[in-house]
Amino acid sequence: MKKLVILTGAGMSAESGIKTFRDSGGLWEQHKVEDVASIEGWYRNPDLVQKFYNERRRQLEKAVPNAGHTGLVELEKQFDVYIITQNVDDLHEKAGSTRVLHLHGLLTQARSSKNSNEIIEIGCRDILPGEKAHDGSPLRPNIVWFGEAVPAMERAADIASQADIFAVIGTSLNVYPAAGLIHYVNVKTRVFLIDPKPVTVYTNHKVDYIAEGAGKGVAILAEKLKTLIS
């Protein structure tokens, strides 16, 4: 089976009611991104950050995978599918995808403020005021914020380098380091990009653009991929 590597971003979950990470006003759920998604924001106002992510978990608990998510699961019947996602929701897993690498962490997990390897599963519950990790440090969301290293990048780059087919869904490829993953993909590898908005990709790859949202876009992608295995 050919190895199909898929990089997904906020547009992947938009049809499930999950607000995109950053809208045209530079806000995330009416908050400045630097206030709720940076390590400086955490040090400045941890109560605000905890409240923000508690609200995101409540939102996630009600969300269901959309046709884009389920369409990617169907592709596992014909391809060796690896999903690398910038999203912190678990909708790929809820849909049934079996190989998902989260670059920016996961809402349903919390971790020690001191030790990034001390992770606990919390589902969609709140992190309580004053709640501590086992090492006594404040429990924080297991989210990779601006200003922090992305521990999964090395693994993601390795997966991207092995792709026979590479698809990008719902991300503008403007947020680094994730945007740089395409440069690890062999220049001869077929690349598809699904996004309803115009996206400019600076690469030597031949890119097949599909100007649709995730649901319809994945269905079109599936049809195009049939020609590669027939």
CORVENSUL-V674207 format. One record per pair of residues at least 4 apart in sequence whose ideal C-beta (glycine too) atoms are under 8 Angstrom apart, sorted by sequence separation. I is the first residue (numbers start at 1). GAP is how many residues later the second one is. D is the distance in Angstrom with one decimal. If there is no record, write none. Layout:
# CORVENSUL-V674207
i=I gap=GAP d=D
i=I gap=GAP d=D
This chain:
# CORVENSUL-V674207
i=8 gap=4 d=4.0
i=10 gap=4 d=6.5
i=14 gap=4 d=6.6
i=19 gap=4 d=7.6
i=22 gap=4 d=6.3
i=23 gap=4 d=6.1
i=27 gap=4 d=6.2
i=31 gap=4 d=5.4
i=32 gap=4 d=7.4
i=33 gap=4 d=5.0
i=34 gap=4 d=4.8
i=37 gap=4 d=6.8
i=38 gap=4 d=7.3
i=39 gap=4 d=6.7
i=40 gap=4 d=6.0
i=41 gap=4 d=6.5
i=42 gap=4 d=5.6
i=45 gap=4 d=6.5
i=46 gap=4 d=6.1
i=47 gap=4 d=6.3
i=48 gap=4 d=6.2
i=49 gap=4 d=6.6
i=50 gap=4 d=6.1
i=51 gap=4 d=6.5
i=52 gap=4 d=6.7
i=53 gap=4 d=6.5
i=54 gap=4 d=6.8
i=55 gap=4 d=6.4
i=56 gap=4 d=6.3
i=57 gap=4 d=6.4
i=58 gap=4 d=7.4
i=59 gap=4 d=6.6
i=65 gap=4 d=3.6
i=66 gap=4 d=7.4
i=67 gap=4 d=5.8
i=68 gap=4 d=6.8
i=69 gap=4 d=7.0
i=70 gap=4 d=6.7
i=71 gap=4 d=6.9
i=72 gap=4 d=7.7
i=75 gap=4 d=5.3
i=87 gap=4 d=7.4
i=90 gap=4 d=5.8
i=91 gap=4 d=6.2
i=93 gap=4 d=6.5
i=102 gap=4 d=5.1
i=105 gap=4 d=7.0
i=111 gap=4 d=7.4
i=112 gap=4 d=7.5
i=114 gap=4 d=7.9
i=127 gap=4 d=5.4
i=132 gap=4 d=5.6
i=133 gap=4 d=5.3
i=144 gap=4 d=5.3
i=152 gap=4 d=5.6
i=153 gap=4 d=6.1
i=154 gap=4 d=6.6
i=155 gap=4 d=6.5
i=156 gap=4 d=6.2
i=157 gap=4 d=6.3
i=158 gap=4 d=7.0
i=159 gap=4 d=7.4
i=171 gap=4 d=7.3
i=175 gap=4 d=5.7
i=176 gap=4 d=5.7
i=177 gap=4 d=7.8
i=180 gap=4 d=7.6
i=181 gap=4 d=7.3
i=185 gap=4 d=5.0
i=195 gap=4 d=4.9
i=201 gap=4 d=7.8
i=203 gap=4 d=7.0
i=212 gap=4 d=4.3
i=213 gap=4 d=6.0
i=214 gap=4 d=6.0
i=215 gap=4 d=7.0
i=216 gap=4 d=6.4
i=217 gap=4 d=6.2
i=218 gap=4 d=6.4
i=219 gap=4 d=6.9
i=220 gap=4 d=6.4
i=221 gap=4 d=6.2
i=222 gap=4 d=7.0
i=224 gap=4 d=7.7
i=225 gap=4 d=6.8
i=226 gap=4 d=5.8
i=13 gap=5 d=3.9
i=14 gap=5 d=7.7
i=22 gap=5 d=7.5
i=23 gap=5 d=7.7
i=27 gap=5 d=6.4
i=28 gap=5 d=5.3
i=31 gap=5 d=4.7
i=33 gap=5 d=7.3
i=36 gap=5 d=5.7
i=65 gap=5 d=5.8
i=76 gap=5 d=4.8
i=87 gap=5 d=7.7
i=92 gap=5 d=4.4
i=111 gap=5 d=6.1
i=122 gap=5 d=6.8
i=132 gap=5 d=6.7
i=133 gap=5 d=7.4
i=144 gap=5 d=7.6
i=168 gap=5 d=6.5
i=173 gap=5 d=8.0
i=174 gap=5 d=5.9
i=212 gap=5 d=3.8
i=14 gap=6 d=5.6
i=22 gap=6 d=6.0
i=26 gap=6 d=7.2
i=27 gap=6 d=7.2
i=34 gap=6 d=6.9
i=35 gap=6 d=4.7
i=75 gap=6 d=5.4
i=111 gap=6 d=8.0
i=112 gap=6 d=3.9
i=132 gap=6 d=6.4
i=133 gap=6 d=5.0
i=144 gap=6 d=5.4
i=160 gap=6 d=6.7
i=173 gap=6 d=4.3
i=185 gap=6 d=6.8
i=193 gap=6 d=6.1
i=201 gap=6 d=5.7
i=21 gap=7 d=5.9
i=26 gap=7 d=6.5
i=29 gap=7 d=8.0
i=34 gap=7 d=5.9
i=41 gap=7 d=7.5
i=42 gap=7 d=5.1
i=85 gap=7 d=6.2
i=93 gap=7 d=5.9
i=111 gap=7 d=5.8
i=131 gap=7 d=7.5
i=132 gap=7 d=6.0
i=144 gap=7 d=7.4
i=171 gap=7 d=7.4
i=210 gap=7 d=4.9
i=10 gap=8 d=7.5
i=28 gap=8 d=6.4
i=41 gap=8 d=5.9
i=92 gap=8 d=4.6
i=111 gap=8 d=4.7
i=130 gap=8 d=7.8
i=131 gap=8 d=4.6
i=171 gap=8 d=7.7
i=193 gap=8 d=6.5
i=212 gap=8 d=6.3
i=11 gap=9 d=6.6
i=19 gap=9 d=7.2
i=28 gap=9 d=6.5
i=35 gap=9 d=7.6
i=72 gap=9 d=6.7
i=83 gap=9 d=5.5
i=110 gap=9 d=7.4
i=111 gap=9 d=7.1
i=173 gap=9 d=6.7
i=182 gap=9 d=7.1
i=10 gap=10 d=4.0
i=19 gap=10 d=5.8
i=35 gap=10 d=7.0
i=109 gap=10 d=5.3
i=110 gap=10 d=5.5
i=199 gap=10 d=7.6
i=210 gap=10 d=5.2
i=10 gap=11 d=4.5
i=22 gap=11 d=6.1
i=72 gap=11 d=6.6
i=109 gap=11 d=6.8
i=210 gap=11 d=6.3
i=9 gap=12 d=7.7
i=10 gap=12 d=7.5
i=21 gap=12 d=7.8
i=36 gap=12 d=6.7
i=109 gap=12 d=5.9
i=110 gap=12 d=4.9
i=127 gap=12 d=5.4
i=191 gap=12 d=7.6
i=35 gap=13 d=6.7
i=36 gap=13 d=5.6
i=108 gap=13 d=6.5
i=109 gap=13 d=6.5
i=120 gap=13 d=7.6
i=127 gap=13 d=7.4
i=198 gap=13 d=7.7
i=35 gap=14 d=7.9
i=83 gap=14 d=5.5
i=88 gap=14 d=6.9
i=108 gap=14 d=6.4
i=127 gap=14 d=7.0
i=168 gap=14 d=7.2
i=191 gap=14 d=4.5
i=193 gap=14 d=5.4
i=195 gap=14 d=7.9
i=210 gap=14 d=7.9
i=85 gap=15 d=6.3
i=87 gap=15 d=7.5
i=108 gap=15 d=5.5
i=118 gap=15 d=5.7
i=191 gap=15 d=6.7
i=192 gap=15 d=7.4
i=193 gap=15 d=7.2
i=195 gap=15 d=7.9
i=196 gap=15 d=6.1
i=21 gap=16 d=7.9
i=36 gap=16 d=4.4
i=81 gap=16 d=7.1
i=83 gap=16 d=6.3
i=85 gap=16 d=7.1
i=88 gap=16 d=5.6
i=90 gap=16 d=6.4
i=108 gap=16 d=6.5
i=118 gap=16 d=6.4
i=166 gap=16 d=7.0
i=189 gap=16 d=6.9
i=190 gap=16 d=7.4
i=191 gap=16 d=4.9
i=192 gap=16 d=4.8
i=193 gap=16 d=5.3
i=194 gap=16 d=4.6
i=195 gap=16 d=7.1
i=196 gap=16 d=5.9
i=208 gap=16 d=7.0
i=36 gap=17 d=7.8
i=81 gap=17 d=7.8
i=82 gap=17 d=4.9
i=83 gap=17 d=4.7
i=84 gap=17 d=4.9
i=85 gap=17 d=5.8
i=86 gap=17 d=5.4
i=87 gap=17 d=7.5
i=88 gap=17 d=5.6
i=90 gap=17 d=7.1
i=107 gap=17 d=7.7
i=110 gap=17 d=5.5
i=118 gap=17 d=6.4
i=187 gap=17 d=5.2
i=191 gap=17 d=6.9
i=192 gap=17 d=8.0
i=193 gap=17 d=6.9
i=196 gap=17 d=5.1
i=81 gap=18 d=6.5
i=83 gap=18 d=7.0
i=85 gap=18 d=6.7
i=86 gap=18 d=5.6
i=88 gap=18 d=5.8
i=89 gap=18 d=6.0
i=90 gap=18 d=5.5
i=115 gap=18 d=7.5
i=187 gap=18 d=5.9
i=190 gap=18 d=7.2
i=192 gap=18 d=6.4
i=194 gap=18 d=6.3
i=82 gap=19 d=7.3
i=84 gap=19 d=6.4
i=88 gap=19 d=4.8
i=114 gap=19 d=7.6
i=120 gap=19 d=7.8
i=166 gap=19 d=4.7
i=182 gap=19 d=6.9
i=194 gap=19 d=8.0
i=72 gap=20 d=7.2
i=113 gap=20 d=7.0
i=115 gap=20 d=6.1
i=183 gap=20 d=7.0
i=185 gap=20 d=6.7
i=194 gap=20 d=6.8
i=31 gap=21 d=6.3
i=76 gap=21 d=7.3
i=112 gap=21 d=3.6
i=114 gap=21 d=5.8
i=160 gap=21 d=4.7
i=182 gap=21 d=5.5
i=196 gap=21 d=7.9
i=69 gap=22 d=5.3
i=73 gap=22 d=5.2
i=76 gap=22 d=6.5
i=111 gap=22 d=6.9
i=112 gap=22 d=7.2
i=115 gap=22 d=7.6
i=156 gap=22 d=7.6
i=160 gap=22 d=7.4
i=163 gap=22 d=5.5
i=195 gap=22 d=7.7
i=29 gap=23 d=7.2
i=69 gap=23 d=6.0
i=72 gap=23 d=7.2
i=73 gap=23 d=4.4
i=110 gap=23 d=7.7
i=112 gap=23 d=5.3
i=114 gap=23 d=4.3
i=119 gap=23 d=5.5
i=161 gap=23 d=4.6
i=163 gap=23 d=7.3
i=166 gap=23 d=5.4
i=168 gap=23 d=7.3
i=172 gap=23 d=7.1
i=182 gap=23 d=6.8
i=194 gap=23 d=3.5
i=73 gap=24 d=5.5
i=113 gap=24 d=4.1
i=153 gap=24 d=5.4
i=157 gap=24 d=6.4
i=160 gap=24 d=4.3
i=161 gap=24 d=6.9
i=165 gap=24 d=6.6
i=166 gap=24 d=7.3
i=167 gap=24 d=7.4
i=168 gap=24 d=7.1
i=169 gap=24 d=7.9
i=170 gap=24 d=6.9
i=171 gap=24 d=7.5
i=194 gap=24 d=6.9
i=66 gap=25 d=7.7
i=69 gap=25 d=7.5
i=70 gap=25 d=5.1
i=72 gap=25 d=5.9
i=112 gap=25 d=5.1
i=113 gap=25 d=4.8
i=153 gap=25 d=7.8
i=156 gap=25 d=5.9
i=160 gap=25 d=5.3
i=161 gap=25 d=7.2
i=164 gap=25 d=6.5
i=165 gap=25 d=5.1
i=166 gap=25 d=4.9
i=167 gap=25 d=4.4
i=168 gap=25 d=4.7
i=169 gap=25 d=4.5
i=170 gap=25 d=6.2
i=172 gap=25 d=7.6
i=29 gap=26 d=7.4
i=63 gap=26 d=6.8
i=65 gap=26 d=4.7
i=69 gap=26 d=3.7
i=70 gap=26 d=7.5
i=113 gap=26 d=7.4
i=158 gap=26 d=8.0
i=163 gap=26 d=5.4
i=164 gap=26 d=7.8
i=165 gap=26 d=7.9
i=166 gap=26 d=7.4
i=167 gap=26 d=7.5
i=168 gap=26 d=7.0
i=169 gap=26 d=7.5
i=173 gap=26 d=6.7
i=194 gap=26 d=7.8
i=29 gap=27 d=7.6
i=64 gap=27 d=7.7
i=65 gap=27 d=7.6
i=112 gap=27 d=7.1
i=113 gap=27 d=5.1
i=150 gap=27 d=5.7
i=157 gap=27 d=4.6
i=165 gap=27 d=7.4
i=167 gap=27 d=6.9
i=168 gap=27 d=7.7
i=172 gap=27 d=5.4
i=194 gap=27 d=6.4
i=63 gap=28 d=6.5
i=69 gap=28 d=7.3
i=111 gap=28 d=7.3
i=112 gap=28 d=7.7
i=150 gap=28 d=7.5
i=173 gap=28 d=5.6
i=60 gap=29 d=5.3
i=65 gap=29 d=5.2
i=110 gap=29 d=4.9
i=111 gap=29 d=6.3
i=192 gap=29 d=5.7
i=60 gap=30 d=7.2
i=64 gap=30 d=7.2
i=65 gap=30 d=3.7
i=110 gap=30 d=6.5
i=111 gap=30 d=7.7
i=110 gap=31 d=6.1
i=111 gap=31 d=4.3
i=56 gap=32 d=7.7
i=109 gap=32 d=7.7
i=110 gap=32 d=5.7
i=192 gap=32 d=7.0
i=109 gap=33 d=3.8
i=168 gap=33 d=7.9
i=107 gap=34 d=7.0
i=116 gap=35 d=6.8
i=105 gap=36 d=7.1
i=106 gap=36 d=5.8
i=107 gap=36 d=7.3
i=105 gap=37 d=4.7
i=106 gap=37 d=7.8
i=105 gap=38 d=4.1
i=190 gap=38 d=7.1
i=104 gap=39 d=6.4
i=105 gap=39 d=4.9
i=166 gap=39 d=7.9
i=104 gap=40 d=4.5
i=18 gap=41 d=7.0
i=103 gap=41 d=7.1
i=17 gap=42 d=7.6
i=18 gap=42 d=7.2
i=170 gap=43 d=7.9
i=170 gap=44 d=5.6
i=17 gap=45 d=7.7
i=18 gap=45 d=5.8
i=169 gap=45 d=5.8
i=17 gap=46 d=5.6
i=104 gap=46 d=7.1
i=16 gap=47 d=4.8
i=60 gap=47 d=5.6
i=103 gap=47 d=5.7
i=16 gap=48 d=6.2
i=60 gap=48 d=7.5
i=169 gap=48 d=6.6
i=16 gap=49 d=6.3
i=103 gap=49 d=5.2
i=169 gap=49 d=7.0
i=13 gap=50 d=7.5
i=16 gap=50 d=4.7
i=57 gap=50 d=5.4
i=102 gap=50 d=6.9
i=103 gap=50 d=6.9
i=15 gap=51 d=4.0
i=56 gap=51 d=5.7
i=57 gap=51 d=7.1
i=101 gap=51 d=5.7
i=15 gap=52 d=7.3
i=13 gap=53 d=7.5
i=15 gap=53 d=6.5
i=16 gap=53 d=7.4
i=103 gap=53 d=6.1
i=53 gap=54 d=6.8
i=101 gap=54 d=6.3
i=167 gap=54 d=6.2
i=88 gap=55 d=5.8
i=101 gap=55 d=5.9
i=12 gap=56 d=5.9
i=13 gap=56 d=8.0
i=12 gap=57 d=7.3
i=101 gap=58 d=6.9
i=165 gap=60 d=7.0
i=61 gap=63 d=3.8
i=165 gap=63 d=6.9
i=60 gap=64 d=5.8
i=21 gap=65 d=7.8
i=57 gap=65 d=7.9
i=6 gap=66 d=6.4
i=57 gap=66 d=7.8
i=58 gap=66 d=6.6
i=57 gap=67 d=4.3
i=57 gap=68 d=7.0
i=18 gap=69 d=7.7
i=57 gap=69 d=7.1
i=4 gap=71 d=6.3
i=18 gap=71 d=5.6
i=54 gap=72 d=4.2
i=84 gap=72 d=4.9
i=12 gap=73 d=7.2
i=16 gap=73 d=7.9
i=18 gap=73 d=7.4
i=54 gap=73 d=6.4
i=13 gap=74 d=5.5
i=53 gap=74 d=7.3
i=104 gap=74 d=7.9
i=4 gap=75 d=3.9
i=6 gap=75 d=6.8
i=8 gap=75 d=6.3
i=12 gap=75 d=6.3
i=16 gap=75 d=5.8
i=84 gap=75 d=6.3
i=103 gap=75 d=5.4
i=3 gap=76 d=7.3
i=4 gap=76 d=6.7
i=5 gap=76 d=7.9
i=6 gap=76 d=7.2
i=8 gap=76 d=7.4
i=9 gap=76 d=7.6
i=10 gap=76 d=7.2
i=13 gap=76 d=5.5
i=50 gap=76 d=8.0
i=84 gap=76 d=7.1
i=1 gap=77 d=7.0
i=2 gap=77 d=5.6
i=3 gap=77 d=4.6
i=4 gap=77 d=5.0
i=5 gap=77 d=4.9
i=6 gap=77 d=5.0
i=7 gap=77 d=5.0
i=8 gap=77 d=4.5
i=9 gap=77 d=4.7
i=10 gap=77 d=6.5
i=50 gap=77 d=5.5
i=82 gap=77 d=5.1
i=1 gap=78 d=5.6
i=2 gap=78 d=6.7
i=4 gap=78 d=7.3
i=5 gap=78 d=8.0
i=6 gap=78 d=7.1
i=7 gap=78 d=7.5
i=8 gap=78 d=6.9
i=9 gap=78 d=6.8
i=13 gap=78 d=5.5
i=1 gap=79 d=4.5
i=3 gap=79 d=6.9
i=5 gap=79 d=6.7
i=7 gap=79 d=7.5
i=8 gap=79 d=6.2
i=12 gap=79 d=7.8
i=50 gap=79 d=7.4
i=82 gap=81 d=7.9
i=47 gap=82 d=7.4
i=8 gap=84 d=7.3
i=86 gap=85 d=6.0
i=79 gap=86 d=7.4
i=53 gap=88 d=4.4
i=86 gap=89 d=6.8
i=50 gap=90 d=7.7
i=53 gap=90 d=6.9
i=49 gap=91 d=7.7
i=50 gap=91 d=7.6
i=46 gap=92 d=6.7
i=49 gap=92 d=7.5
i=86 gap=92 d=5.2
i=46 gap=94 d=7.6
i=84 gap=94 d=7.8
i=84 gap=97 d=6.8
i=42 gap=98 d=6.8
i=68 gap=101 d=6.8
i=68 gap=102 d=7.9
i=42 gap=103 d=6.7
i=41 gap=104 d=7.3
i=37 gap=106 d=7.5
i=39 gap=106 d=5.0
i=38 gap=107 d=5.1
i=39 gap=107 d=7.3
i=40 gap=107 d=6.1
i=37 gap=108 d=5.3
i=38 gap=108 d=4.3
i=39 gap=108 d=4.1
i=37 gap=109 d=5.9
i=38 gap=109 d=5.1
i=39 gap=109 d=5.3
i=34 gap=112 d=7.0
i=33 gap=113 d=7.3
i=71 gap=144 d=7.2
i=68 gap=145 d=7.4
i=69 gap=145 d=7.6
i=68 gap=146 d=2.9
i=72 gap=146 d=6.1
i=79 gap=146 d=7.2
i=67 gap=147 d=7.4
i=68 gap=147 d=4.8
i=71 gap=147 d=3.6
i=75 gap=147 d=6.3
i=78 gap=147 d=7.4
i=66 gap=148 d=6.3
i=67 gap=148 d=3.5
i=71 gap=148 d=5.9
i=74 gap=148 d=6.9
i=66 gap=149 d=5.4
i=67 gap=149 d=7.7
i=68 gap=149 d=6.8
i=68 gap=150 d=4.6
i=71 gap=150 d=7.8
i=75 gap=150 d=7.2
i=79 gap=150 d=7.9
i=67 gap=151 d=6.9
i=71 gap=151 d=6.2
i=78 gap=151 d=6.1
i=67 gap=152 d=7.1
i=7 gap=153 d=7.7
i=5 gap=154 d=5.7
i=5 gap=155 d=5.7
i=14 gap=156 d=6.9
i=5 gap=157 d=7.3
i=12 gap=157 d=5.2
i=13 gap=157 d=7.5
i=5 gap=158 d=3.8
i=11 gap=158 d=6.8
i=12 gap=158 d=4.0
i=3 gap=159 d=5.7
i=4 gap=159 d=7.2
i=7 gap=159 d=7.5
i=9 gap=159 d=7.8
i=11 gap=159 d=2.4
i=12 gap=159 d=7.9
i=3 gap=160 d=5.7
i=4 gap=160 d=7.0
i=5 gap=160 d=7.3
i=6 gap=160 d=7.7
i=7 gap=160 d=7.3
i=8 gap=160 d=7.9
i=9 gap=160 d=7.2
i=10 gap=160 d=6.0
i=11 gap=160 d=6.5
i=3 gap=161 d=4.8
i=4 gap=161 d=4.8
i=5 gap=161 d=5.2
i=6 gap=161 d=4.6
i=7 gap=161 d=4.9
i=8 gap=161 d=4.8
i=9 gap=161 d=4.6
i=10 gap=161 d=6.8
i=2 gap=162 d=4.1
i=3 gap=162 d=7.4
i=4 gap=162 d=8.0
i=5 gap=162 d=7.4
i=6 gap=162 d=7.6
i=7 gap=162 d=7.2
i=8 gap=162 d=5.8
i=9 gap=162 d=2.5
i=2 gap=163 d=6.0
i=4 gap=163 d=6.9
i=6 gap=163 d=6.3
i=8 gap=163 d=6.8
i=9 gap=163 d=7.3
i=7 gap=164 d=6.5
i=9 gap=166 d=7.8
i=9 gap=169 d=7.8
i=7 gap=171 d=7.1
i=7 gap=174 d=5.9
i=7 gap=175 d=7.8
i=5 gap=180 d=7.7
i=11 gap=184 d=6.0
i=11 gap=185 d=7.5
i=15 gap=198 d=5.9
i=14 gap=199 d=7.1
i=15 gap=199 d=5.6
i=14 gap=200 d=7.1
i=15 gap=200 d=5.5
i=13 gap=201 d=7.8
i=11 gap=202 d=7.0
i=12 gap=202 d=5.0
i=11 gap=203 d=6.2
i=4 gap=221 d=7.5
i=2 gap=226 d=7.1
i=2 gap=227 d=6.9
